[in-house]
Amino acid sequence: MKKTLFVITYVAVLFFTLQHDARAGNRSGTVSGQFLKIGLSARAIGMGGAQVAVADGVQSMGYNPAGILSVNNYGFAATYTAWLAGIQHSYAGVVKTIPGVGSIGASVILLTTDDIEENTVAFPEGTGRTFRASDFAFSLAYARQVTEQFRVGINGKVIKSYLFNKELGTSTFAFDIGTLYDIPILRSHIGVSLTNIGKDVQFINEAYSLPTALRFGVLVDVLRDPSNQFVSTFQVTRLNDADEQYNVGGEYTFSSIVALRMGWKFSYDQEDVTAGFGLRLNSVGLNGMLDYGFNNFKYLPGTHSFTLELQF
Protein backbone atom coordinates (compact mmCIF):
# COMPACT_ATOMS: atom_id res chain seq x y z
CA MET A 1 0.00 0.00 0.00
CA LYS A 2 2.86 2.37 0.85
CA LYS A 3 4.44 1.69 -2.53
CA THR A 4 1.15 2.42 -4.27
CA LEU A 5 0.75 5.74 -2.46
CA PHE A 6 4.36 6.65 -3.25
CA VAL A 7 3.90 6.08 -6.98
CA ILE A 8 0.60 8.00 -7.11
CA THR A 9 2.24 10.90 -5.25
CA TYR A 10 5.24 10.78 -7.60
CA VAL A 11 3.03 10.95 -10.70
CA ALA A 12 0.96 13.81 -9.30
CA VAL A 13 4.01 15.84 -8.24
CA LEU A 14 5.69 15.23 -11.61
CA PHE A 15 2.63 16.42 -13.49
CA PHE A 16 1.91 19.57 -11.51
CA THR A 17 5.58 20.57 -11.23
CA LEU A 18 6.18 20.23 -14.95
CA GLN A 19 2.88 21.91 -15.72
CA HIS A 20 3.99 24.95 -13.73
CA ASP A 21 7.35 25.07 -15.52
CA ALA A 22 5.75 24.63 -18.96
CA ARG A 23 3.42 27.63 -18.82
CA ALA A 24 3.86 29.59 -22.01
CA GLY A 25 0.51 30.85 -23.31
CA ASN A 26 -0.30 30.95 -26.99
CA ARG A 27 2.95 31.17 -28.99
CA SER A 28 1.63 29.88 -32.32
CA GLY A 29 4.16 30.05 -35.14
CA THR A 30 7.20 30.16 -32.85
CA VAL A 31 7.85 26.42 -32.58
CA SER A 32 9.28 24.14 -35.27
CA GLY A 33 8.90 20.37 -35.71
CA GLN A 34 5.09 20.59 -35.87
CA PHE A 35 4.99 17.17 -37.57
CA LEU A 36 5.83 15.66 -34.16
CA LYS A 37 2.32 16.67 -32.97
CA ILE A 38 0.52 14.49 -35.53
CA GLY A 39 -0.97 11.32 -34.03
CA LEU A 40 0.88 8.04 -34.53
CA SER A 41 -1.96 5.68 -33.63
CA ALA A 42 -5.28 5.49 -35.50
CA ARG A 43 -6.79 4.02 -32.33
CA ALA A 44 -5.75 6.98 -30.19
CA ILE A 45 -6.79 9.43 -32.93
CA GLY A 46 -10.28 7.88 -32.99
CA MET A 47 -10.49 8.28 -29.21
CA GLY A 48 -10.06 12.05 -29.31
CA GLY A 49 -6.28 12.02 -29.47
CA ALA A 50 -6.12 11.06 -25.79
CA GLN A 51 -3.06 8.93 -26.33
CA VAL A 52 -0.91 9.06 -23.18
CA ALA A 53 -3.07 6.62 -21.15
CA VAL A 54 -4.20 4.64 -24.22
CA ALA A 55 -0.48 3.85 -24.72
CA ASP A 56 -0.50 0.27 -25.94
CA GLY A 57 1.69 -1.51 -28.46
CA VAL A 58 4.43 -0.34 -30.77
CA GLN A 59 2.79 3.00 -31.71
CA SER A 60 3.05 4.23 -28.11
CA MET A 61 6.81 4.64 -28.59
CA GLY A 62 6.30 8.16 -29.92
CA TYR A 63 4.12 9.62 -27.15
CA ASN A 64 4.46 7.37 -24.07
CA PRO A 65 7.30 4.86 -24.47
CA ALA A 66 6.25 3.00 -21.31
CA GLY A 67 3.45 1.49 -23.42
CA ILE A 68 5.78 -0.72 -25.49
CA LEU A 69 5.95 -3.12 -22.53
CA SER A 70 2.54 -4.40 -23.69
CA VAL A 71 4.35 -6.20 -26.55
CA ASN A 72 4.85 -9.80 -25.40
CA ASN A 73 7.66 -10.78 -27.78
CA TYR A 74 8.09 -9.07 -31.16
CA GLY A 75 5.89 -6.25 -32.42
CA PHE A 76 5.56 -4.24 -35.61
CA ALA A 77 3.34 -1.26 -36.38
CA ALA A 78 2.86 1.15 -39.26
CA THR A 79 0.59 4.20 -39.53
CA TYR A 80 -0.25 6.29 -42.58
CA THR A 81 -2.06 9.63 -42.39
CA ALA A 82 -3.29 11.57 -45.42
CA TRP A 83 -2.67 15.02 -43.94
CA LEU A 84 -3.80 18.43 -45.20
CA ALA A 85 -2.76 20.02 -48.54
CA GLY A 86 -1.46 16.78 -50.01
CA ILE A 87 1.05 16.23 -47.19
CA GLN A 88 1.84 12.60 -46.32
CA HIS A 89 2.64 11.48 -42.76
CA SER A 90 3.96 7.96 -42.06
CA TYR A 91 5.22 6.03 -39.05
CA ALA A 92 6.81 2.60 -38.67
CA GLY A 93 8.26 0.89 -35.62
CA VAL A 94 9.46 -2.41 -34.21
CA VAL A 95 9.70 -3.62 -30.61
CA LYS A 96 11.34 -6.59 -28.92
CA THR A 97 10.60 -7.53 -25.31
CA ILE A 98 13.37 -9.37 -23.42
CA PRO A 99 12.21 -11.12 -20.23
CA GLY A 100 13.92 -9.69 -17.17
CA VAL A 101 15.40 -6.79 -19.15
CA GLY A 102 12.50 -4.82 -20.63
CA SER A 103 11.36 -3.74 -24.07
CA ILE A 104 13.48 -2.06 -26.72
CA GLY A 105 12.21 -0.40 -29.88
CA ALA A 106 13.15 1.57 -32.96
CA SER A 107 10.94 3.77 -35.12
CA VAL A 108 10.87 6.38 -37.85
CA ILE A 109 8.43 9.22 -38.55
CA LEU A 110 8.32 10.76 -42.02
CA LEU A 111 6.44 13.78 -43.35
CA THR A 112 6.74 14.85 -46.99
CA THR A 113 5.01 17.28 -49.31
CA ASP A 114 4.13 16.76 -52.96
CA ASP A 115 6.31 18.43 -55.59
CA ILE A 116 6.18 22.24 -55.30
CA GLU A 117 7.01 24.55 -58.20
CA GLU A 118 10.02 26.79 -57.61
CA ASN A 119 9.37 30.52 -58.07
CA THR A 120 11.95 33.25 -57.65
CA VAL A 121 12.04 37.04 -57.99
CA ALA A 122 13.71 36.64 -61.37
CA PHE A 123 11.26 33.94 -62.48
CA PRO A 124 7.89 34.67 -60.77
CA GLU A 125 6.10 32.32 -63.19
CA GLY A 126 8.40 29.46 -62.24
CA THR A 127 11.91 28.24 -62.97
CA GLY A 128 10.82 24.88 -64.32
CA ARG A 129 12.24 23.16 -61.23
CA THR A 130 10.33 21.54 -58.38
CA PHE A 131 11.26 20.82 -54.77
CA ARG A 132 9.93 19.07 -51.69
CA ALA A 133 9.95 19.82 -47.99
CA SER A 134 10.34 16.91 -45.58
CA ASP A 135 10.78 16.03 -41.90
CA PHE A 136 12.20 12.87 -40.31
CA ALA A 137 12.53 11.56 -36.76
CA PHE A 138 14.57 8.41 -36.00
CA SER A 139 14.05 6.96 -32.52
CA LEU A 140 15.37 4.33 -30.11
CA ALA A 141 13.32 3.48 -27.03
CA TYR A 142 13.65 1.45 -23.85
CA ALA A 143 10.97 0.60 -21.28
CA ARG A 144 11.08 -1.34 -18.04
CA GLN A 145 8.62 -2.68 -15.47
CA VAL A 146 9.73 -0.96 -12.25
CA THR A 147 7.10 -2.56 -10.00
CA GLU A 148 4.15 -4.85 -10.66
CA GLN A 149 2.00 -1.79 -11.37
CA PHE A 150 4.48 0.88 -12.48
CA ARG A 151 6.13 1.13 -15.94
CA VAL A 152 8.56 3.71 -17.24
CA GLY A 153 10.04 4.30 -20.70
CA ILE A 154 12.43 6.66 -22.47
CA ASN A 155 12.75 7.43 -26.16
CA GLY A 156 15.69 9.23 -27.79
CA LYS A 157 15.32 10.69 -31.26
CA VAL A 158 17.27 12.43 -34.00
CA ILE A 159 15.17 14.97 -35.91
CA LYS A 160 15.95 16.17 -39.42
CA SER A 161 14.07 18.89 -41.28
CA TYR A 162 14.52 19.95 -44.91
CA LEU A 163 12.89 23.02 -46.47
CA PHE A 164 14.26 22.61 -49.98
CA ASN A 165 15.03 19.01 -50.98
CA LYS A 166 18.30 18.07 -49.20
CA GLU A 167 19.91 21.43 -49.98
CA LEU A 168 18.49 23.48 -47.10
CA GLY A 169 17.96 21.66 -43.84
CA THR A 170 18.91 21.19 -40.23
CA SER A 171 18.95 18.53 -37.53
CA THR A 172 18.71 18.24 -33.77
CA PHE A 173 18.04 15.68 -31.06
CA ALA A 174 15.40 15.20 -28.36
CA PHE A 175 14.00 12.63 -25.96
CA ASP A 176 10.68 11.59 -24.44
CA ILE A 177 9.94 10.06 -21.06
CA GLY A 178 6.69 8.36 -20.08
CA THR A 179 5.12 6.41 -17.23
CA LEU A 180 2.10 4.18 -16.77
CA TYR A 181 0.66 3.26 -13.39
CA ASP A 182 -1.98 0.53 -13.12
CA ILE A 183 -4.70 0.72 -10.44
CA PRO A 184 -6.41 -2.72 -10.62
CA ILE A 185 -8.90 -1.99 -7.86
CA LEU A 186 -10.27 0.90 -9.93
CA ARG A 187 -9.85 -0.93 -13.25
CA SER A 188 -7.82 1.98 -14.57
CA HIS A 189 -4.35 3.28 -15.20
CA ILE A 190 -2.68 6.68 -15.27
CA GLY A 191 -0.31 7.85 -17.98
CA VAL A 192 2.11 10.78 -17.82
CA SER A 193 4.62 11.79 -20.49
CA LEU A 194 6.93 14.65 -21.37
CA THR A 195 7.90 14.65 -25.05
CA ASN A 196 10.30 16.43 -27.40
CA ILE A 197 12.72 17.73 -24.79
CA GLY A 198 15.79 18.78 -26.71
CA LYS A 199 17.94 21.27 -28.52
CA ASP A 200 16.39 24.06 -30.60
CA VAL A 201 16.17 23.70 -34.39
CA GLN A 202 18.49 26.14 -36.18
CA PHE A 203 17.52 27.42 -39.66
CA ILE A 204 20.32 29.68 -40.99
CA ASN A 205 20.35 32.45 -38.33
CA GLU A 206 17.04 31.66 -36.65
CA ALA A 207 16.45 29.19 -33.79
CA TYR A 208 13.08 27.58 -33.02
CA SER A 209 11.99 25.43 -30.09
CA LEU A 210 10.70 21.89 -30.48
CA PRO A 211 7.00 21.24 -29.63
CA THR A 212 7.52 20.11 -26.04
CA ALA A 213 4.36 18.60 -24.58
CA LEU A 214 3.37 17.48 -21.11
CA ARG A 215 0.46 15.02 -21.02
CA PHE A 216 -1.52 13.55 -18.13
CA GLY A 217 -4.25 11.02 -18.79
CA VAL A 218 -6.48 8.38 -17.23
CA LEU A 219 -8.01 5.31 -18.88
CA VAL A 220 -10.85 3.44 -17.15
CA ASP A 221 -12.28 -0.01 -17.96
CA VAL A 222 -15.97 0.81 -17.58
CA LEU A 223 -17.19 -2.59 -18.84
CA ARG A 224 -15.19 -5.76 -19.34
CA ASP A 225 -16.68 -9.20 -19.92
CA PRO A 226 -15.93 -11.98 -22.44
CA SER A 227 -18.18 -10.47 -25.13
CA ASN A 228 -18.21 -6.72 -24.56
CA GLN A 229 -15.73 -4.12 -23.36
CA PHE A 230 -15.96 -0.38 -22.98
CA VAL A 231 -13.10 1.92 -21.98
CA SER A 232 -13.11 5.69 -21.52
CA THR A 233 -10.17 8.07 -21.38
CA PHE A 234 -9.42 11.66 -20.46
CA GLN A 235 -6.25 13.67 -21.11
CA VAL A 236 -4.96 17.16 -20.42
CA THR A 237 -2.02 18.48 -22.46
CA ARG A 238 0.25 21.43 -21.93
CA LEU A 239 2.23 22.56 -25.00
CA ASN A 240 4.99 25.17 -25.10
CA ASP A 241 3.23 27.06 -27.91
CA ALA A 242 -0.45 26.86 -26.92
CA ASP A 243 -2.87 26.99 -24.03
CA GLU A 244 -4.01 23.84 -22.25
CA GLN A 245 -5.85 21.31 -24.39
CA TYR A 246 -8.27 18.58 -23.27
CA ASN A 247 -9.16 15.25 -24.88
CA VAL A 248 -11.88 12.74 -24.07
CA GLY A 249 -12.72 9.49 -25.81
CA GLY A 250 -14.30 6.08 -25.59
CA GLU A 251 -14.01 2.67 -27.22
CA TYR A 252 -16.62 -0.07 -27.35
CA THR A 253 -15.51 -3.56 -28.41
CA PHE A 254 -18.00 -6.33 -29.12
CA SER A 255 -17.31 -10.03 -29.63
CA SER A 256 -13.61 -9.18 -29.08
CA ILE A 257 -13.45 -8.53 -32.83
CA VAL A 258 -14.73 -5.05 -33.78
CA ALA A 259 -14.07 -1.82 -31.89
CA LEU A 260 -15.98 1.45 -32.36
CA ARG A 261 -14.46 4.73 -31.15
CA MET A 262 -15.47 8.34 -30.58
CA GLY A 263 -13.74 11.35 -29.09
CA TRP A 264 -13.67 15.10 -28.70
CA LYS A 265 -10.90 17.70 -28.51
CA PHE A 266 -11.43 20.82 -26.41
CA SER A 267 -9.56 24.17 -26.62
CA TYR A 268 -8.13 23.41 -30.08
CA ASP A 269 -8.07 26.10 -32.77
CA GLN A 270 -9.34 23.80 -35.53
CA GLU A 271 -9.79 20.19 -34.39
CA ASP A 272 -12.90 18.95 -32.58
CA VAL A 273 -14.68 15.59 -33.04
CA THR A 274 -12.93 12.32 -33.88
CA ALA A 275 -14.13 8.80 -34.71
CA GLY A 276 -12.77 5.46 -35.80
CA PHE A 277 -12.97 1.70 -35.66
CA GLY A 278 -10.71 -1.31 -35.36
CA LEU A 279 -10.76 -4.91 -36.54
CA ARG A 280 -8.93 -7.71 -34.77
CA LEU A 281 -7.15 -9.98 -37.26
CA ASN A 282 -7.35 -13.27 -35.37
CA SER A 283 -9.93 -14.55 -37.85
CA VAL A 284 -7.28 -14.52 -40.60
CA GLY A 285 -4.64 -16.14 -38.41
CA LEU A 286 -2.80 -12.96 -37.36
CA ASN A 287 -2.24 -11.58 -33.88
CA GLY A 288 -2.91 -7.92 -34.52
CA MET A 289 -5.28 -5.06 -35.27
CA LEU A 290 -6.19 -2.94 -38.27
CA ASP A 291 -7.39 0.49 -37.15
CA TYR A 292 -8.88 3.57 -38.80
CA GLY A 293 -9.12 7.06 -37.27
CA PHE A 294 -10.84 10.21 -38.52
CA ASN A 295 -9.88 13.66 -37.22
CA ASN A 296 -12.35 16.46 -38.03
CA PHE A 297 -11.41 20.12 -38.53
CA LYS A 298 -13.80 23.05 -38.19
CA TYR A 299 -12.86 24.85 -41.41
CA LEU A 300 -10.59 22.37 -43.18
CA PRO A 301 -11.07 18.86 -44.62
CA GLY A 302 -10.80 16.03 -42.11
CA THR A 303 -7.80 13.70 -42.07
CA HIS A 304 -7.74 9.90 -42.28
CA SER A 305 -5.29 7.60 -40.50
CA PHE A 306 -4.71 3.85 -40.84
CA THR A 307 -2.67 1.66 -38.50
CA LEU A 308 -1.60 -1.96 -38.82
CA GLU A 309 -0.10 -3.54 -35.70
CA LEU A 310 1.11 -7.14 -35.49
CA GLN A 311 2.69 -9.16 -32.69
CA PHE A 312 4.66 -12.36 -33.11
RAZIFEN-V998441 format. One record per residue. N is the residue number from 1. PHI is phi as a letter, one per 40 degrees, with the letter a starting at -180 (* if undefined). OMEGA is omega in radians with two decimals (NA if undefined). Layout:
n={N,N}
phi={PHI,PHI}
omega={OMEGA,OMEGA}
//
This chain:
n={1,2,3,4,5,6,7,8,9,10,11,12,13,14,15,16,17,18,19,20,21,22,23,24,25,26,27,28,29,30,31,32,33,34,35,36,37,38,39,40,41,42,43,44,45,46,47,48,49,50,51,52,53,54,55,56,57,58,59,60,61,62,63,64,65,66,67,68,69,70,71,72,73,74,75,76,77,78,79,80,81,82,83,84,85,86,87,88,89,90,91,92,93,94,95,96,97,98,99,100,101,102,103,104,105,106,107,108,109,110,111,112,113,114,115,116,117,118,119,120,121,122,123,124,125,126,127,128,129,130,131,132,133,134,135,136,137,138,139,140,141,142,143,144,145,146,147,148,149,150,151,152,153,154,155,156,157,158,159,160,161,162,163,164,165,166,167,168,169,170,171,172,173,174,175,176,177,178,179,180,181,182,183,184,185,186,187,188,189,190,191,192,193,194,195,196,197,198,199,200,201,202,203,204,205,206,207,208,209,210,211,212,213,214,215,216,217,218,219,220,221,222,223,224,225,226,227,228,229,230,231,232,233,234,235,236,237,238,239,240,241,242,243,244,245,246,247,248,249,250,251,252,253,254,255,256,257,258,259,260,261,262,263,264,265,266,267,268,269,270,271,272,273,274,275,276,277,278,279,280,281,282,283,284,285,286,287,288,289,290,291,292,293,294,295,296,297,298,299,300,301,302,303,304,305,306,307,308,309,310,311,312}
phi={*,c,c,c,c,c,c,c,c,d,c,c,c,d,c,c,c,c,c,c,c,c,d,a,g,c,b,d,g,b,b,c,g,c,c,c,c,c,c,b,b,c,c,c,c,c,c,g,g,c,c,c,c,c,d,a,g,c,c,c,d,c,b,a,c,c,c,c,c,c,c,c,b,b,a,b,a,a,b,b,b,c,c,c,f,g,c,b,b,b,a,a,a,b,b,b,b,b,d,g,b,h,b,b,a,b,a,a,b,b,b,b,c,c,c,b,c,c,b,b,c,c,b,c,c,h,c,g,c,b,a,b,b,a,b,b,a,b,b,b,b,a,b,a,c,c,b,d,b,b,b,b,a,b,b,b,a,b,b,b,b,b,c,a,f,b,c,b,a,a,a,a,b,a,a,b,b,a,b,b,b,c,b,d,c,b,f,a,a,b,b,b,a,b,b,g,c,a,c,c,c,b,b,f,b,b,b,b,c,c,c,c,b,b,b,b,a,b,b,b,c,c,a,a,b,d,b,b,b,b,b,b,a,b,a,b,b,b,b,c,b,a,c,d,b,b,b,b,a,a,a,b,b,b,f,f,b,b,b,b,b,a,a,a,b,b,g,c,c,b,c,a,c,b,a,i,a,a,b,c,c,d,c,b,g,b,c,a,b,b,b,b,b,b,b,c,b,c,b,b,c,c,b,b,b,b,b,b,b,b,b,b}
omega={3.13,3.13,3.11,3.13,3.13,-3.09,3.11,3.12,3.12,-3.12,-3.12,3.14,3.11,-3.09,-3.03,3.07,-3.13,3.10,3.13,-3.12,-3.02,-3.07,-3.08,-3.05,-3.10,3.13,-3.09,3.11,-3.12,-3.06,3.12,3.12,-3.08,3.12,3.13,3.10,-3.07,-3.08,-3.12,-3.08,3.11,3.09,-3.14,3.10,3.13,3.14,3.04,-3.12,-3.14,-2.89,-2.96,3.11,3.08,-3.06,-3.07,3.09,-3.04,-3.05,-3.09,-3.13,-3.03,-3.10,2.98,-3.02,3.07,-3.09,-3.10,3.07,3.09,3.08,-3.06,-3.11,3.05,3.09,3.07,3.09,3.07,3.13,3.07,3.11,3.01,-3.03,-3.08,3.01,3.09,3.12,-3.11,3.13,-3.08,3.11,3.03,-3.13,3.08,-3.14,3.02,3.09,-3.13,-3.12,3.12,-3.13,-3.10,-3.14,3.07,-3.09,3.06,-3.11,3.06,3.04,-3.09,3.03,-3.14,3.04,2.93,3.08,3.14,3.12,3.12,3.05,3.11,3.09,-3.13,-3.12,-3.09,3.11,3.12,3.13,-3.05,3.10,3.03,3.10,3.07,2.95,-3.09,3.07,3.11,2.98,3.12,-2.98,2.95,-3.06,3.06,3.12,-3.10,3.07,-3.09,3.03,-3.14,-3.07,-3.00,3.12,3.11,-3.14,3.09,-3.07,3.09,-3.06,2.98,-3.05,3.10,-3.12,-3.13,3.12,-3.08,-3.06,3.07,-3.04,-3.12,-3.09,-3.14,3.12,3.10,3.13,3.13,3.05,3.09,3.00,-3.11,3.11,3.01,3.12,-3.12,3.07,-3.03,-3.07,3.11,-3.11,-3.09,2.92,-3.07,3.07,3.07,3.08,3.02,-2.98,3.07,3.04,-3.09,-3.08,3.12,3.05,-3.09,3.05,-3.10,-3.10,-3.09,3.12,-3.13,3.10,2.97,-3.13,3.12,-3.09,3.03,-3.11,3.03,-3.10,3.11,3.02,-3.08,3.01,-3.12,-3.13,3.10,3.02,-3.05,-3.05,-3.04,3.05,3.04,3.08,3.07,-3.11,3.10,-3.13,2.98,-3.06,3.05,3.13,3.13,3.09,-3.12,3.06,-3.13,3.10,-3.07,-3.11,3.04,-3.13,3.11,3.13,3.08,-3.14,3.10,-3.11,-3.13,-3.10,-3.05,3.11,3.08,-3.01,3.06,3.10,3.13,3.10,-3.13,3.09,3.02,3.12,-3.02,-2.99,3.09,-3.03,3.07,3.11,3.11,3.09,3.12,3.14,3.09,-2.99,3.13,-3.09,3.10,3.05,-3.14,3.06,-3.08,-3.11,2.97,-3.02,3.05,3.10,3.12,-3.13,-3.07,3.06,-3.07,-3.04,-3.12,3.10,3.09,3.13,-3.08,-3.13,3.13,3.13,2.99,3.09,3.14,3.03,-3.07,NA}
//
